[in-house]
Amino acid sequence: MKLGRLNHIGVATPSIADSIIFYRDVMGATQISEPFDLPDQGVKVCFVDTPTADGALNGTQIELVEPLPGNTSIAGFLEKNPAGGQHHLCYEVPDIHVAKAEFEAMGKRVLGDPRIGAHGTLIFFVHPKDMGGILTEIMETPKGDH
Ligand code: CO
């Protein structure tokens, strides 16, 4: 497994609109994307950029995730955590198919086939029970990204 950068931390929220206000007014975030729907995954998402050490706004992101009607997984998480909370971590890898094969060779449960994620590149999730209790998203590094 070739570990890439921590791309984002997924945070489930009952209201992206309320979370945007929190990240802007309490945390001082200055770059927050417009929320958009990912109907295939049953969620609405929004990215909050954090700065790198040199102040550039291309550091690790917070991915705000709100369930769309009919969603069960995020909705179930919010039933247990009504205020929302940390939901998953997402690491980049250079090649999604190589990473999937490596995880499976190690006996890790990959949840479904690679599919297009919120950044427009292929992603998959690995079962939290095989990952130290953390739902883990693996994402192919966007082409042309640093
Ligand atoms: Co994610």
Backbone and ligand atoms as CSV (ligand in chain L), in Angstrom:
chain,resi,resn,atom,element,x,y,z
A,1,MET,N,N,0.849,-1.191,0.000
A,1,MET,CA,C,0.000,0.000,0.000
A,1,MET,C,C,0.880,1.235,0.000
A,2,LYS,N,N,0.638,2.148,-0.953
A,2,LYS,CA,C,1.414,3.386,-1.028
A,2,LYS,C,C,0.546,4.520,-0.497
A,3,LEU,N,N,0.838,4.943,0.734
A,3,LEU,CA,C,0.029,5.966,1.397
A,3,LEU,C,C,0.302,7.335,0.799
A,4,GLY,N,N,-0.767,7.980,0.353
A,4,GLY,CA,C,-0.644,9.356,-0.138
A,4,GLY,C,C,-1.130,10.332,0.915
A,5,ARG,N,N,-1.366,11.561,0.506
A,5,ARG,CA,C,-1.714,12.581,1.502
A,5,ARG,C,C,-3.135,12.374,2.036
A,6,LEU,N,N,-3.356,12.903,3.226
A,6,LEU,CA,C,-4.703,12.895,3.794
A,6,LEU,C,C,-5.508,13.933,3.026
A,7,ASN,N,N,-6.386,13.469,2.144
A,7,ASN,CA,C,-7.130,14.400,1.293
A,7,ASN,C,C,-8.213,15.131,2.054
A,8,HIS,N,N,-9.036,14.376,2.793
A,8,HIS,CA,C,-10.087,15.034,3.567
A,8,HIS,C,C,-10.534,14.179,4.748
A,9,ILE,N,N,-11.192,14.854,5.662
A,9,ILE,CA,C,-11.858,14.214,6.785
A,9,ILE,C,C,-13.350,14.381,6.541
A,10,GLY,N,N,-14.059,13.279,6.499
A,10,GLY,CA,C,-15.497,13.326,6.271
A,10,GLY,C,C,-16.230,13.580,7.580
A,11,VAL,N,N,-17.078,14.574,7.580
A,11,VAL,CA,C,-17.846,14.949,8.768
A,11,VAL,C,C,-19.325,14.889,8.408
A,12,ALA,N,N,-20.054,14.021,9.073
A,12,ALA,CA,C,-21.497,13.941,8.845
A,12,ALA,C,C,-22.180,15.075,9.593
A,13,THR,N,N,-23.178,15.640,8.973
A,13,THR,CA,C,-23.898,16.743,9.608
A,13,THR,C,C,-25.375,16.673,9.233
A,14,PRO,N,N,-26.249,17.032,10.179
A,14,PRO,CA,C,-27.671,17.083,9.824
A,14,PRO,C,C,-27.988,18.298,8.952
A,15,SER,N,N,-27.099,19.268,8.904
A,15,SER,CA,C,-27.358,20.485,8.117
A,15,SER,C,C,-26.049,21.077,7.611
A,16,ILE,N,N,-25.799,20.922,6.327
A,16,ILE,CA,C,-24.602,21.538,5.749
A,16,ILE,C,C,-24.672,23.060,5.918
A,17,ALA,N,N,-25.850,23.620,5.773
A,17,ALA,CA,C,-25.980,25.078,5.906
A,17,ALA,C,C,-25.511,25.537,7.285
A,18,ASP,N,N,-25.922,24.828,8.330
A,18,ASP,CA,C,-25.480,25.193,9.682
A,18,ASP,C,C,-23.982,24.953,9.854
A,19,SER,N,N,-23.472,23.867,9.266
A,19,SER,CA,C,-22.051,23.561,9.403
A,19,SER,C,C,-21.198,24.611,8.703
A,20,ILE,N,N,-21.662,25.118,7.567
A,20,ILE,CA,C,-20.913,26.166,6.865
A,20,ILE,C,C,-20.768,27.391,7.766
A,21,ILE,N,N,-21.847,27.733,8.452
A,21,ILE,CA,C,-21.787,28.887,9.361
A,21,ILE,C,C,-20.766,28.620,10.465
A,22,PHE,N,N,-20.769,27.385,10.990
A,22,PHE,CA,C,-19.800,27.026,12.040
A,22,PHE,C,C,-18.366,27.158,11.531
A,23,TYR,N,N,-18.065,26.558,10.383
A,23,TYR,CA,C,-16.674,26.582,9.897
A,23,TYR,C,C,-16.247,27.995,9.524
A,24,ARG,N,N,-17.189,28.810,9.056
A,24,ARG,CA,C,-16.837,30.178,8.690
A,24,ARG,C,C,-16.667,31.056,9.941
A,25,ASP,N,N,-17.638,31.013,10.838
A,25,ASP,CA,C,-17.660,31.989,11.936
A,25,ASP,C,C,-16.856,31.538,13.150
A,26,VAL,N,N,-16.818,30.242,13.420
A,26,VAL,CA,C,-16.082,29.758,14.596
A,26,VAL,C,C,-14.656,29.383,14.216
A,27,MET,N,N,-14.489,28.692,13.082
A,27,MET,CA,C,-13.166,28.186,12.706
A,27,MET,C,C,-12.405,29.127,11.774
A,28,GLY,N,N,-13.090,30.129,11.232
A,28,GLY,CA,C,-12.403,31.100,10.384
A,28,GLY,C,C,-12.095,30.622,8.984
A,29,ALA,N,N,-12.825,29.628,8.511
A,29,ALA,CA,C,-12.598,29.162,7.139
A,29,ALA,C,C,-12.968,30.258,6.147
A,30,THR,N,N,-12.128,30.423,5.135
A,30,THR,CA,C,-12.383,31.471,4.136
A,30,THR,C,C,-12.743,30.888,2.775
A,31,GLN,N,N,-12.479,29.611,2.576
A,31,GLN,CA,C,-12.781,29.003,1.280
A,31,GLN,C,C,-13.658,27.779,1.494
A,32,ILE,N,N,-14.920,27.913,1.138
A,32,ILE,CA,C,-15.915,26.857,1.332
A,32,ILE,C,C,-16.653,26.701,0.020
A,33,SER,N,N,-16.718,25.465,-0.494
A,33,SER,CA,C,-17.347,25.242,-1.797
A,33,SER,C,C,-18.864,25.370,-1.693
A,34,GLU,N,N,-19.510,25.558,-2.835
A,34,GLU,CA,C,-20.962,25.452,-2.875
A,34,GLU,C,C,-21.331,23.988,-2.613
A,35,PRO,N,N,-22.336,23.732,-1.779
A,35,PRO,CA,C,-22.783,22.345,-1.600
A,35,PRO,C,C,-23.324,21.786,-2.917
A,36,PHE,N,N,-23.099,20.496,-3.127
A,36,PHE,CA,C,-23.640,19.858,-4.331
A,36,PHE,C,C,-24.061,18.431,-3.995
A,37,ASP,N,N,-25.019,17.919,-4.785
A,37,ASP,CA,C,-25.553,16.575,-4.555
A,37,ASP,C,C,-24.710,15.525,-5.267
A,38,LEU,N,N,-24.518,14.404,-4.596
A,38,LEU,CA,C,-23.943,13.209,-5.213
A,38,LEU,C,C,-25.038,12.147,-5.148
A,39,PRO,N,N,-25.961,12.182,-6.111
A,39,PRO,CA,C,-27.141,11.300,-5.992
A,39,PRO,C,C,-26.795,9.820,-5.945
A,40,ASP,N,N,-25.715,9.415,-6.635
A,40,ASP,CA,C,-25.329,8.003,-6.617
A,40,ASP,C,C,-25.008,7.533,-5.204
A,41,GLN,N,N,-24.487,8.435,-4.390
A,41,GLN,CA,C,-24.122,8.052,-3.029
A,41,GLN,C,C,-25.148,8.531,-2.007
A,42,GLY,N,N,-26.210,9.173,-2.483
A,42,GLY,CA,C,-27.285,9.577,-1.585
A,42,GLY,C,C,-26.900,10.667,-0.613
A,43,VAL,N,N,-25.983,11.532,-1.027
A,43,VAL,CA,C,-25.525,12.573,-0.114
A,43,VAL,C,C,-25.392,13.922,-0.815
A,44,LYS,N,N,-25.472,14.955,-0.008
A,44,LYS,CA,C,-25.076,16.299,-0.391
A,44,LYS,C,C,-23.727,16.549,0.270
A,45,VAL,N,N,-22.780,17.138,-0.437
A,45,VAL,CA,C,-21.453,17.365,0.141
A,45,VAL,C,C,-21.006,18.798,-0.086
A,46,CYS,N,N,-20.036,19.205,0.701
A,46,CYS,CA,C,-19.481,20.552,0.632
A,46,CYS,C,C,-18.069,20.466,1.200
A,47,PHE,N,N,-17.120,21.162,0.571
A,47,PHE,CA,C,-15.730,21.085,1.022
A,47,PHE,C,C,-15.283,22.390,1.656
A,48,VAL,N,N,-14.683,22.257,2.832
A,48,VAL,CA,C,-14.074,23.387,3.533
A,48,VAL,C,C,-12.564,23.228,3.380
A,49,ASP,N,N,-11.912,24.214,2.780
A,49,ASP,CA,C,-10.461,24.125,2.587
A,49,ASP,C,C,-9.732,24.591,3.836
A,50,THR,N,N,-8.650,23.891,4.163
A,50,THR,CA,C,-7.760,24.367,5.222
A,50,THR,C,C,-6.432,24.738,4.571
A,51,PRO,N,N,-5.741,25.713,5.144
A,51,PRO,CA,C,-4.478,26.126,4.538
A,51,PRO,C,C,-3.343,25.154,4.835
A,52,THR,N,N,-2.357,25.167,3.969
A,52,THR,CA,C,-1.100,24.473,4.249
A,52,THR,C,C,-0.224,25.397,5.091
A,53,ALA,N,N,0.945,24.911,5.475
A,53,ALA,CA,C,1.833,25.698,6.340
A,53,ALA,C,C,2.217,27.025,5.691
A,54,ASP,N,N,2.271,27.072,4.363
A,54,ASP,CA,C,2.662,28.323,3.699
A,54,ASP,C,C,1.448,29.201,3.380
A,55,GLY,N,N,0.284,28.823,3.902
A,55,GLY,CA,C,-0.890,29.670,3.757
A,55,GLY,C,C,-1.722,29.408,2.515
A,56,ALA,N,N,-1.246,28.554,1.618
A,56,ALA,CA,C,-2.048,28.230,0.432
A,56,ALA,C,C,-3.269,27.413,0.861
A,57,LEU,N,N,-4.384,27.660,0.195
A,57,LEU,CA,C,-5.630,26.996,0.600
A,57,LEU,C,C,-5.820,25.677,-0.143
A,58,ASN,N,N,-4.812,24.831,-0.124
A,58,ASN,CA,C,-4.957,23.522,-0.768
A,58,ASN,C,C,-4.507,22.411,0.167
A,59,GLY,N,N,-4.745,22.629,1.460
A,59,GLY,CA,C,-4.418,21.588,2.434
A,59,GLY,C,C,-5.541,20.570,2.525
A,60,THR,N,N,-5.476,19.770,3.561
A,60,THR,CA,C,-6.524,18.780,3.806
A,60,THR,C,C,-7.869,19.488,3.931
A,61,GLN,N,N,-8.883,18.878,3.361
A,61,GLN,CA,C,-10.221,19.473,3.413
A,61,GLN,C,C,-11.078,18.778,4.468
A,62,ILE,N,N,-12.107,19.494,4.899
A,62,ILE,CA,C,-13.207,18.886,5.642
A,62,ILE,C,C,-14.325,18.667,4.629
A,63,GLU,N,N,-14.790,17.434,4.520
A,63,GLU,CA,C,-15.914,17.130,3.640
A,63,GLU,C,C,-17.174,17.045,4.495
A,64,LEU,N,N,-18.044,18.007,4.341
A,64,LEU,CA,C,-19.324,17.970,5.049
A,64,LEU,C,C,-20.278,17.090,4.259
A,65,VAL,N,N,-20.907,16.155,4.947
A,65,VAL,CA,C,-21.781,15.184,4.295
A,65,VAL,C,C,-23.145,15.204,4.965
A,66,GLU,N,N,-24.170,15.480,4.183
A,66,GLU,CA,C,-25.557,15.492,4.681
A,66,GLU,C,C,-26.343,14.476,3.865
A,67,PRO,N,N,-27.150,13.652,4.523
A,67,PRO,CA,C,-27.893,12.640,3.756
A,67,PRO,C,C,-28.980,13.255,2.882
A,68,LEU,N,N,-29.136,12.714,1.681
A,68,LEU,CA,C,-30.296,13.044,0.851
A,68,LEU,C,C,-31.437,12.111,1.255
A,69,PRO,N,N,-32.685,12.467,0.928
A,69,PRO,CA,C,-33.809,11.571,1.253
A,69,PRO,C,C,-33.562,10.157,0.719
A,70,GLY,N,N,-33.812,9.155,1.549
A,70,GLY,CA,C,-33.614,7.768,1.137
A,70,GLY,C,C,-32.252,7.216,1.516
A,71,ASN,N,N,-31.349,8.088,1.908
A,71,ASN,CA,C,-30.030,7.621,2.348
A,71,ASN,C,C,-30.174,6.858,3.661
A,72,THR,N,N,-29.455,5.746,3.784
A,72,THR,CA,C,-29.543,4.993,5.034
A,72,THR,C,C,-28.260,5.071,5.859
A,73,SER,N,N,-27.090,5.056,5.184
A,73,SER,CA,C,-25.856,4.949,5.976
A,73,SER,C,C,-25.569,6.224,6.762
A,74,ILE,N,N,-25.627,7.377,6.103
A,74,ILE,CA,C,-25.367,8.626,6.832
A,74,ILE,C,C,-26.521,8.916,7.792
A,75,ALA,N,N,-27.732,8.618,7.350
A,75,ALA,CA,C,-28.881,8.841,8.229
A,75,ALA,C,C,-28.759,7.988,9.494
A,76,GLY,N,N,-28.277,6.746,9.328
A,76,GLY,CA,C,-28.075,5.884,10.490
A,76,GLY,C,C,-27.007,6.425,11.431
A,77,PHE,N,N,-25.933,6.966,10.826
A,77,PHE,CA,C,-24.876,7.575,11.630
A,77,PHE,C,C,-25.440,8.738,12.431
A,78,LEU,N,N,-26.297,9.538,11.802
A,78,LEU,CA,C,-26.850,10.713,12.486
A,78,LEU,C,C,-27.871,10.322,13.556
A,79,GLU,N,N,-28.469,9.134,13.393
A,79,GLU,CA,C,-29.356,8.670,14.461
A,79,GLU,C,C,-28.559,8.419,15.737
A,80,LYS,N,N,-27.356,7.870,15.559
A,80,LYS,CA,C,-26.498,7.601,16.728
A,80,LYS,C,C,-25.761,8.855,17.181
A,81,ASN,N,N,-25.550,9.771,16.255
A,81,ASN,CA,C,-24.800,11.006,16.552
A,81,ASN,C,C,-25.608,12.196,16.038
A,82,PRO,N,N,-26.644,12.579,16.767
A,82,PRO,CA,C,-27.600,13.570,16.225
A,82,PRO,C,C,-26.964,14.911,15.872
A,83,ALA,N,N,-25.884,15.278,16.550
A,83,ALA,CA,C,-25.236,16.557,16.242
A,83,ALA,C,C,-24.260,16.440,15.078
A,84,GLY,N,N,-24.101,15.221,14.552
A,84,GLY,CA,C,-23.101,14.988,13.524
A,84,GLY,C,C,-21.784,14.573,14.156
A,85,GLY,N,N,-20.755,14.402,13.328
A,85,GLY,CA,C,-19.460,14.012,13.871
A,85,GLY,C,C,-18.562,13.441,12.807
A,86,GLN,N,N,-17.350,13.077,13.244
A,86,GLN,CA,C,-16.371,12.549,12.293
A,86,GLN,C,C,-16.863,11.225,11.729
A,87,HIS,N,N,-16.876,11.106,10.424
A,87,HIS,CA,C,-17.458,9.950,9.759
A,87,HIS,C,C,-16.430,9.072,9.062
A,88,HIS,N,N,-15.475,9.676,8.338
A,88,HIS,CA,C,-14.439,8.882,7.668
A,88,HIS,C,C,-13.198,9.724,7.408
A,89,LEU,N,N,-12.107,9.017,7.119
A,89,LEU,CA,C,-10.869,9.656,6.660
A,89,LEU,C,C,-10.643,9.240,5.216
A,90,CYS,N,N,-10.066,10.139,4.434
A,90,CYS,CA,C,-9.810,9.824,3.024
A,90,CYS,C,C,-8.347,10.078,2.675
A,91,TYR,N,N,-7.685,9.011,2.244
A,91,TYR,CA,C,-6.280,9.091,1.818
A,91,TYR,C,C,-6.193,8.952,0.302
A,92,GLU,N,N,-5.238,9.667,-0.268
A,92,GLU,CA,C,-4.984,9.530,-1.704
A,92,GLU,C,C,-4.024,8.373,-1.968
A,93,VAL,N,N,-4.204,7.769,-3.132
A,93,VAL,CA,C,-3.260,6.759,-3.635
A,93,VAL,C,C,-3.016,7.062,-5.115
A,94,PRO,N,N,-1.867,6.621,-5.639
A,94,PRO,CA,C,-1.591,6.903,-7.050
A,94,PRO,C,C,-2.453,6.087,-8.006
A,95,ASP,N,N,-2.849,4.862,-7.607
A,95,ASP,CA,C,-3.604,3.993,-8.523
A,95,ASP,C,C,-4.672,3.263,-7.721
A,96,ILE,N,N,-5.931,3.559,-8.011
A,96,ILE,CA,C,-7.035,3.040,-7.201
A,96,ILE,C,C,-7.157,1.524,-7.324
A,97,HIS,N,N,-6.911,0.986,-8.525
A,97,HIS,CA,C,-7.101,-0.453,-8.722
A,97,HIS,C,C,-5.990,-1.256,-8.036
A,98,VAL,N,N,-4.778,-0.715,-8.080
A,98,VAL,CA,C,-3.673,-1.357,-7.354
A,98,VAL,C,C,-3.974,-1.349,-5.854
A,99,ALA,N,N,-4.456,-0.205,-5.354
A,99,ALA,CA,C,-4.744,-0.103,-3.922
A,99,ALA,C,C,-5.834,-1.088,-3.514
A,100,LYS,N,N,-6.864,-1.217,-4.337
A,100,LYS,CA,C,-7.960,-2.144,-4.016
A,100,LYS,C,C,-7.429,-3.572,-3.925
A,101,ALA,N,N,-6.613,-3.955,-4.903
A,101,ALA,CA,C,-6.055,-5.308,-4.904
A,101,ALA,C,C,-5.183,-5.530,-3.664
A,102,GLU,N,N,-4.436,-4.518,-3.273
A,102,GLU,CA,C,-3.560,-4.665,-2.107
A,102,GLU,C,C,-4.371,-4.812,-0.817
A,103,PHE,N,N,-5.406,-3.990,-0.676
A,103,PHE,CA,C,-6.240,-4.123,0.522
A,103,PHE,C,C,-6.886,-5.507,0.576
A,104,GLU,N,N,-7.395,-5.955,-0.556
A,104,GLU,CA,C,-8.063,-7.256,-0.577
A,104,GLU,C,C,-7.075,-8.383,-0.286
A,105,ALA,N,N,-5.845,-8.235,-0.781
A,105,ALA,CA,C,-4.827,-9.256,-0.507
A,105,ALA,C,C,-4.503,-9.314,0.984
A,106,MET,N,N,-4.698,-8.195,1.673
A,106,MET,CA,C,-4.462,-8.164,3.120
A,106,MET,C,C,-5.704,-8.560,3.911
A,107,GLY,N,N,-6.765,-8.971,3.195
A,107,GLY,CA,C,-7.975,-9.422,3.869
A,107,GLY,C,C,-8.878,-8.301,4.336
A,108,LYS,N,N,-8.667,-7.106,3.824
A,108,LYS,CA,C,-9.521,-5.974,4.206
A,108,LYS,C,C,-10.774,-5.969,3.327
A,109,ARG,N,N,-11.891,-5.660,3.951
A,109,ARG,CA,C,-13.157,-5.655,3.213
A,109,ARG,C,C,-13.367,-4.329,2.476
A,110,VAL,N,N,-13.178,-4.374,1.161
A,110,VAL,CA,C,-13.441,-3.208,0.317
A,110,VAL,C,C,-14.935,-3.193,0.008
A,111,LEU,N,N,-15.560,-2.047,0.246
A,111,LEU,CA,C,-17.019,-1.941,0.134
A,111,LEU,C,C,-17.397,-1.491,-1.279
A,112,GLY,N,N,-17.608,-2.436,-2.153
A,112,GLY,CA,C,-18.047,-2.112,-3.507
A,112,GLY,C,C,-16.889,-1.819,-4.441
A,113,ASP,N,N,-17.242,-1.630,-5.706
A,113,ASP,CA,C,-16.243,-1.348,-6.731
A,113,ASP,C,C,-15.865,0.125,-6.695
A,114,PRO,N,N,-14.670,0.463,-7.202
A,114,PRO,CA,C,-14.313,1.877,-7.298
A,114,PRO,C,C,-15.357,2.647,-8.101
A,115,ARG,N,N,-15.714,3.824,-7.603
A,115,ARG,CA,C,-16.718,4.659,-8.257
A,115,ARG,C,C,-16.271,6.115,-8.157
A,116,ILE,N,N,-16.906,6.942,-8.968
A,116,ILE,CA,C,-16.512,8.351,-8.999
A,116,ILE,C,C,-16.964,9.035,-7.706
A,117,GLY,N,N,-16.031,9.674,-7.033
A,117,GLY,CA,C,-16.327,10.353,-5.782
A,117,GLY,C,C,-16.509,11.842,-5.973
A,118,ALA,N,N,-16.540,12.546,-4.850
A,118,ALA,CA,C,-16.871,13.969,-4.867
A,118,ALA,C,C,-15.830,14.818,-5.592
A,119,HIS,N,N,-14.610,14.313,-5.749
A,119,HIS,CA,C,-13.570,15.078,-6.447
A,119,HIS,C,C,-13.463,14.685,-7.912
A,120,GLY,N,N,-14.363,13.810,-8.365
A,120,GLY,CA,C,-14.336,13.415,-9.766
A,120,GLY,C,C,-13.318,12.343,-10.088
A,121,THR,N,N,-12.695,11.761,-9.065
A,121,THR,CA,C,-11.787,10.645,-9.300
A,121,THR,C,C,-12.347,9.412,-8.602
A,122,LEU,N,N,-11.783,8.252,-8.930
A,122,LEU,CA,C,-12.308,7.001,-8.391
A,122,LEU,C,C,-11.981,6.859,-6.906
A,123,ILE,N,N,-12.959,6.343,-6.185
A,123,ILE,CA,C,-12.820,6.115,-4.735
A,123,ILE,C,C,-13.411,4.760,-4.367
A,124,PHE,N,N,-12.980,4.235,-3.234
A,124,PHE,CA,C,-13.717,3.138,-2.588
A,124,PHE,C,C,-13.567,3.301,-1.089
A,125,PHE,N,N,-14.418,2.591,-0.349
A,125,PHE,CA,C,-14.338,2.608,1.105
A,125,PHE,C,C,-13.882,1.242,1.610
A,126,VAL,N,N,-13.207,1.250,2.758
A,126,VAL,CA,C,-12.790,0.010,3.409
A,126,VAL,C,C,-13.495,-0.061,4.763
A,127,HIS,N,N,-13.964,-1.267,5.094
A,127,HIS,CA,C,-14.783,-1.472,6.295
A,127,HIS,C,C,-14.048,-1.027,7.565
A,128,PRO,N,N,-14.723,-0.249,8.412
A,128,PRO,CA,C,-14.045,0.233,9.623
A,128,PRO,C,C,-13.543,-0.890,10.537
A,129,LYS,N,N,-14.221,-2.031,10.542
A,129,LYS,CA,C,-13.778,-3.114,11.433
A,129,LYS,C,C,-12.441,-3.699,11.003
A,130,ASP,N,N,-12.042,-3.437,9.754
A,130,ASP,CA,C,-10.732,-3.897,9.283
A,130,ASP,C,C,-9.691,-2.788,9.321
A,131,MET,N,N,-10.097,-1.594,9.807
A,131,MET,CA,C,-9.244,-0.411,9.693
A,131,MET,C,C,-9.134,0.323,11.027
A,132,GLY,N,N,-9.036,-0.462,12.100
A,132,GLY,CA,C,-8.861,0.159,13.414
A,132,GLY,C,C,-10.049,0.998,13.838
A,133,GLY,N,N,-11.232,0.645,13.330
A,133,GLY,CA,C,-12.439,1.354,13.756
A,133,GLY,C,C,-12.761,2.584,12.929
A,134,ILE,N,N,-11.992,2.840,11.883
A,134,ILE,CA,C,-12.206,4.055,11.088
A,134,ILE,C,C,-12.657,3.686,9.677
A,135,LEU,N,N,-13.854,4.125,9.314
A,135,LEU,CA,C,-14.284,4.001,7.925
A,135,LEU,C,C,-13.275,4.774,7.079
A,136,THR,N,N,-12.662,4.093,6.128
A,136,THR,CA,C,-11.546,4.682,5.383
A,136,THR,C,C,-11.888,4.758,3.902
A,137,GLU,N,N,-11.778,5.957,3.358
A,137,GLU,CA,C,-11.998,6.189,1.929
A,137,GLU,C,C,-10.636,6.263,1.257
A,138,ILE,N,N,-10.510,5.569,0.163
A,138,ILE,CA,C,-9.278,5.601,-0.634
A,138,ILE,C,C,-9.629,6.267,-1.957
A,139,MET,N,N,-8.829,7.240,-2.343
A,139,MET,CA,C,-9.163,8.079,-3.500
A,139,MET,C,C,-7.949,8.201,-4.396
A,140,GLU,N,N,-8.156,8.027,-5.682
A,140,GLU,CA,C,-7.034,8.217,-6.611
A,140,GLU,C,C,-6.709,9.701,-6.693
A,141,THR,N,N,-5.434,10.029,-6.598
A,141,THR,CA,C,-5.001,11.425,-6.663
A,141,THR,C,C,-5.442,12.032,-7.991
A,142,PRO,N,N,-6.103,13.208,-7.932
A,142,PRO,CA,C,-6.516,13.834,-9.196
A,142,PRO,C,C,-5.303,14.070,-10.091
A,143,LYS,N,N,-5.475,13.798,-11.381
A,143,LYS,CA,C,-4.394,14.012,-12.340
A,143,LYS,C,C,-4.077,15.505,-12.393
A,144,GLY,N,N,-2.800,15.801,-12.423
A,144,GLY,CA,C,-2.386,17.189,-12.506
A,144,GLY,C,C,-2.367,17.888,-11.164
A,145,ASP,N,N,-2.783,17.149,-10.109
A,145,ASP,CA,C,-2.719,17.736,-8.765
A,145,ASP,C,C,-1.267,17.652,-8.293
A,146,HIS,N,N,-0.961,18.427,-7.266
A,146,HIS,CA,C,0.392,18.422,-6.715
A,146,HIS,C,C,0.629,17.110,-5.997
L,1,CO,CO,CO,-15.133,11.432,1.594
